Amino acid sequence: MTDFVLVAGAWLGAWAWDEVAAGLRGAGHDVHALTLSGLAEKQGVAAGLETHVRDIVDGVERLGPREVALVGHSYAGIPVGLAAERIGDRLRRVVFVDANVPVYGESFLSGWPSEGVRRSIAEHDGFWPPLGPDDCAGQGLTDEQIARFVAGSTPHPGATLTEPARPERSLADLPATYVKCLLDGDEPLPAVAALLKSDRWELVEMATGHWPMFSQPRELAGVLHSSVAGG
């Protein structure tokens, strides 16, 4: 049906999508979860924002001449959004899961009180250390899900978080779905709210926290399937 390319946010690799991928495959889709450079099994690989964009574009190109749905969670919304505009007519849809979106001249750390994150990156040899169990509270995760998240997380390459994005055109022109996870805040980010005014964008809300691939994988797979059904 559709080739889904799934990209998780900070600290996470392809493994984070295992349950979602199973649900999508059960619905007849092909699924390709990517690990970005410097994370999970790719630790030790130098990475900036452009490296992550190329990781995604190269992953799409390896699939051959097929339409794809790109899915970016959290931080990964930025490189996924930049990759989406580069793959042209092969893009069927881009789905942002409680994600940041690329804004010209701004980085992932722009626009929110990120001084502590920048300091932590500087103190940890250019990497953002993973969260601990207490940081995951209030996000709809069971103790078992939190333990899995923490055990699988790896330090995130800091340059990918501080380098500014430079999209070549407005993301409002892309066919897009934005998934807002309500336990992480009721309202989308201002840049997302502006894009949702486009008739090519749709908003879907989920009654869970920031990591729905762990807290509600079956429901998230259903949202992703619906995003391309009949499209």
Secondary structure, DSSP 8 states (H G I E B T S, - for coil): --EEEEE--TT--GGGGHHHHHHHHHTT-EEEEE--TTSGGGTT----HHHHHHHHHHHHHTT-S--EEEEEEGGGHHHHHHHHTTSGGGEEEEEEES-----BT--TTTTS--HHHHHHHHHTTTEE----GGGGTTSS--HHHHHHHHHH---EETHHHHS-B--SS-GGGS-EEEEEEGGG-SS--HHHHHHTTSTTEEEEEESS-S-HHHHSHHHHHHHHHHHHTT-
